[in-house]
């Protein structure tokens, strides 16, 4: 097994998950610093998150953009890693370390504030946010 084929397997895992994330998602649950479904400026009832390539956008039913940015993922870690970089809002330009689970039409990620360790448990502590999504299309 040369290291080249190992790297190819790694990039294939990343590409598989990146492709699986493409499309539209609706947030079904939020946990922030241990609290379930607190008030949240980055979502609204019925808001849709669209993932296109490595870009994401959260849009309300009336078309208002609540959040946008980009991400990079690494499907070869346990749990899997995703780094979010918002392009607008309070965290614009910051690299927010996160872990994710992607199972069929369910997508969950838990993110920490910039500079904090990447969360590895799907349960929030201070400075951590977990969002759960279901595929819409």
KOLZAZA-641277 format. One record per residue (C-alpha): residue in one letter; residue number from 1; x, y, z. Coordinates in nm, 4 decimals. Example, Ala and Ser with C-alpha at 12.3 -4.5 7.8 and 13.67 -1.06 7.14 Angstrom:
BEGIN
+---+-----+----------+----------+----------+
! r !   k !       px !       py !       pz !
+---+-----+----------+----------+----------+
! a !   1 !   1.2300 !  -0.4500 !   0.7800 !
! s !   2 !   1.3670 !  -0.1060 !   0.7140 !
+---+-----+----------+----------+----------+
END
This chain:
BEGIN
+---+-----+----------+----------+----------+
! r !   k !       px !       py !       pz !
+---+-----+----------+----------+----------+
! x !   1 !   0.0000 !   0.0000 !   0.0000 !
! x !   2 !   0.1798 !   0.3162 !  -0.1121 !
! x !   3 !   0.1013 !   0.6410 !   0.0641 !
! x !   4 !  -0.0390 !   0.7722 !  -0.2648 !
! x !   5 !  -0.3255 !   0.5236 !  -0.2720 !
! x !   6 !  -0.3882 !   0.5938 !   0.0976 !
! x !   7 !  -0.4215 !   0.9641 !   0.0206 !
! x !   8 !  -0.6496 !   0.8784 !  -0.2699 !
! x !   9 !  -0.8774 !   0.6831 !  -0.0336 !
! x !  10 !  -0.8816 !   0.9796 !   0.2043 !
! x !  11 !  -0.9774 !   1.2270 !  -0.0659 !
! x !  12 !  -1.2406 !   0.9826 !  -0.1940 !
! x !  13 !  -1.4015 !   0.9706 !   0.1527 !
! x !  14 !  -1.3987 !   1.3522 !   0.1660 !
! x !  15 !  -1.5486 !   1.3818 !  -0.1815 !
! x !  16 !  -1.8185 !   1.1243 !  -0.0987 !
! x !  17 !  -1.9367 !   1.3248 !   0.2025 !
! x !  18 !  -1.9040 !   1.6574 !   0.0217 !
! x !  19 !  -2.1296 !   1.5223 !  -0.2541 !
! x !  20 !  -2.3706 !   1.3776 !   0.0045 !
! x !  21 !  -2.4053 !   1.7221 !   0.1649 !
! x !  22 !  -2.5047 !   1.8960 !  -0.1590 !
! x !  23 !  -2.8604 !   2.0247 !  -0.1704 !
! x !  24 !  -3.1083 !   2.1726 !   0.0736 !
! x !  25 !  -3.1477 !   2.1025 !   0.4438 !
! x !  26 !  -3.3900 !   2.2165 !   0.7130 !
! x !  27 !  -3.2737 !   2.2559 !   1.0726 !
! x !  28 !  -3.4790 !   2.0384 !   1.3083 !
! x !  29 !  -3.2960 !   2.0910 !   1.6390 !
! x !  30 !  -3.0477 !   2.3241 !   1.8051 !
! x !  31 !  -2.8500 !   2.2859 !   2.1249 !
! x !  32 !  -2.6295 !   2.5694 !   2.2489 !
! x !  33 !  -2.4014 !   2.5513 !   2.5543 !
! x !  34 !  -2.6197 !   2.2734 !   2.6969 !
! x !  35 !  -2.9547 !   2.4439 !   2.6245 !
! x !  36 !  -3.2063 !   2.2950 !   2.3808 !
! x !  37 !  -3.3540 !   2.5143 !   2.1079 !
! x !  38 !  -3.2593 !   2.8606 !   2.2437 !
! x !  39 !  -3.3354 !   3.1808 !   2.0503 !
! x !  40 !  -3.1046 !   3.1846 !   1.7478 !
! x !  41 !  -3.0134 !   3.4631 !   1.5079 !
! x !  42 !  -2.8844 !   3.2204 !   1.2418 !
! x !  43 !  -3.2084 !   3.0384 !   1.1753 !
! x !  44 !  -3.5838 !   3.0878 !   1.1605 !
! x !  45 !  -3.8838 !   2.8538 !   1.1313 !
! x !  46 !  -3.8761 !   2.6938 !   0.7882 !
! x !  47 !  -3.5361 !   2.8440 !   0.7003 !
! x !  48 !  -3.3458 !   2.6373 !   0.4472 !
! x !  49 !  -2.9714 !   2.5720 !   0.4428 !
! x !  50 !  -2.8391 !   2.5190 !   0.0909 !
! x !  51 !  -2.4995 !   2.3578 !   0.0309 !
! x !  52 !  -2.3452 !   2.4123 !  -0.3116 !
! x !  53 !  -1.9902 !   2.2905 !  -0.3566 !
! x !  54 !  -1.8094 !   2.4045 !  -0.0407 !
! x !  55 !  -2.0387 !   2.7042 !   0.0096 !
! x !  56 !  -2.3410 !   2.7245 !   0.2372 !
! x !  57 !  -2.6253 !   2.9699 !   0.2766 !
! x !  58 !  -2.9144 !   2.9896 !   0.5253 !
! x !  59 !  -3.2241 !   3.1612 !   0.3833 !
! x !  60 !  -3.5634 !   3.2302 !   0.5448 !
! x !  61 !  -3.8951 !   3.1508 !   0.3797 !
! x !  62 !  -3.9145 !   3.5191 !   0.2812 !
! x !  63 !  -3.5742 !   3.5058 !   0.1112 !
! x !  64 !  -3.3658 !   3.6837 !   0.3761 !
! x !  65 !  -3.0092 !   3.5498 !   0.3972 !
! x !  66 !  -2.9358 !   3.4779 !   0.7644 !
! x !  67 !  -2.5905 !   3.3273 !   0.7209 !
! x !  68 !  -2.3484 !   3.2290 !   0.4474 !
! x !  69 !  -1.9936 !   3.1059 !   0.4184 !
! x !  70 !  -1.7823 !   2.8053 !   0.3296 !
! x !  71 !  -1.6567 !   2.4834 !   0.4824 !
! x !  72 !  -1.3850 !   2.2223 !   0.4535 !
! x !  73 !  -1.4281 !   1.8689 !   0.5755 !
! x !  74 !  -1.2173 !   1.5689 !   0.6667 !
! x !  75 !  -1.4157 !   1.2453 !   0.6618 !
! x !  76 !  -1.1121 !   1.0466 !   0.7797 !
! x !  77 !  -1.1133 !   1.1553 !   1.1439 !
! x !  78 !  -1.3245 !   1.0116 !   1.4268 !
! x !  79 !  -1.5627 !   1.1788 !   1.4597 !
! x !  80 !  -1.5523 !   1.3402 !   1.1171 !
! x !  81 !  -1.4230 !   1.6990 !   1.1013 !
! x !  82 !  -1.5810 !   2.0050 !   0.9411 !
! x !  83 !  -1.4454 !   2.3590 !   0.9645 !
! x !  84 !  -1.7002 !   2.6366 !   0.9092 !
! x !  85 !  -1.5997 !   2.9872 !   0.7985 !
! x !  86 !  -1.8864 !   3.2364 !   0.7968 !
! x !  87 !  -1.8642 !   3.5161 !   0.5395 !
! x !  88 !  -2.1056 !   3.7431 !   0.7299 !
! x !  89 !  -2.2221 !   3.8090 !   1.0838 !
! x !  90 !  -2.0453 !   3.8008 !   1.4197 !
! x !  91 !  -1.8137 !   3.5117 !   1.3301 !
! x !  92 !  -1.7201 !   3.6294 !   0.9786 !
! x !  93 !  -1.3744 !   3.5076 !   0.8812 !
! x !  94 !  -1.3292 !   3.2891 !   1.1889 !
! x !  95 !  -1.2521 !   2.9181 !   1.1552 !
! x !  96 !  -1.5068 !   2.7360 !   1.3696 !
! x !  97 !  -1.3933 !   2.3791 !   1.4485 !
! x !  98 !  -1.6698 !   2.1197 !   1.4332 !
! x !  99 !  -1.7446 !   1.7495 !   1.4155 !
! x ! 100 !  -2.0227 !   1.6031 !   1.2041 !
! x ! 101 !  -2.2333 !   1.2955 !   1.1434 !
! x ! 102 !  -2.3931 !   1.2327 !   0.8074 !
! x ! 103 !  -2.6323 !   0.9395 !   0.7824 !
! x ! 104 !  -2.8631 !   0.9314 !   0.4834 !
! x ! 105 !  -3.0961 !   1.2295 !   0.5102 !
! x ! 106 !  -2.9738 !   1.3318 !   0.8559 !
! x ! 107 !  -2.6851 !   1.5731 !   0.9132 !
! x ! 108 !  -2.5655 !   1.6793 !   1.2587 !
! x ! 109 !  -2.2724 !   1.8994 !   1.3463 !
! x ! 110 !  -2.1344 !   2.0364 !   1.6702 !
! x ! 111 !  -1.9161 !   2.3458 !   1.6465 !
! x ! 112 !  -1.7049 !   2.5337 !   1.8978 !
! x ! 113 !  -1.6000 !   2.8958 !   1.9102 !
! x ! 114 !  -1.2778 !   2.9863 !   1.7279 !
! x ! 115 !  -0.9664 !   2.8831 !   1.9187 !
! x ! 116 !  -1.1473 !   2.6153 !   2.1208 !
! x ! 117 !  -1.0756 !   2.2446 !   2.0738 !
! x ! 118 !  -1.2913 !   2.0658 !   1.8182 !
! x ! 119 !  -1.5834 !   1.9005 !   1.9997 !
! x ! 120 !  -1.5729 !   1.5222 !   1.9773 !
! x ! 121 !  -1.8896 !   1.4421 !   2.1728 !
! x ! 122 !  -2.2317 !   1.5212 !   2.0263 !
! x ! 123 !  -2.3407 !   1.7044 !   2.3402 !
! x ! 124 !  -2.2772 !   2.0755 !   2.3949 !
! x ! 125 !  -2.0808 !   2.2478 !   2.6660 !
! x ! 126 !  -2.0026 !   2.6197 !   2.7004 !
! x ! 127 !  -1.9183 !   2.7850 !   2.3684 !
! x ! 128 !  -2.0472 !   2.4919 !   2.1635 !
! x ! 129 !  -2.3432 !   2.4734 !   1.9261 !
! x ! 130 !  -2.5001 !   2.1593 !   1.7804 !
! x ! 131 !  -2.7398 !   2.1734 !   1.4861 !
! x ! 132 !  -2.9454 !   1.8876 !   1.3449 !
! x ! 133 !  -3.0751 !   1.8923 !   0.9874 !
! x ! 134 !  -3.3007 !   1.6822 !   0.7659 !
! x ! 135 !  -3.2622 !   1.6758 !   0.3891 !
! x ! 136 !  -3.5283 !   1.8698 !   0.1962 !
! x ! 137 !  -3.4095 !   1.7979 !  -0.1567 !
+---+-----+----------+----------+----------+
END
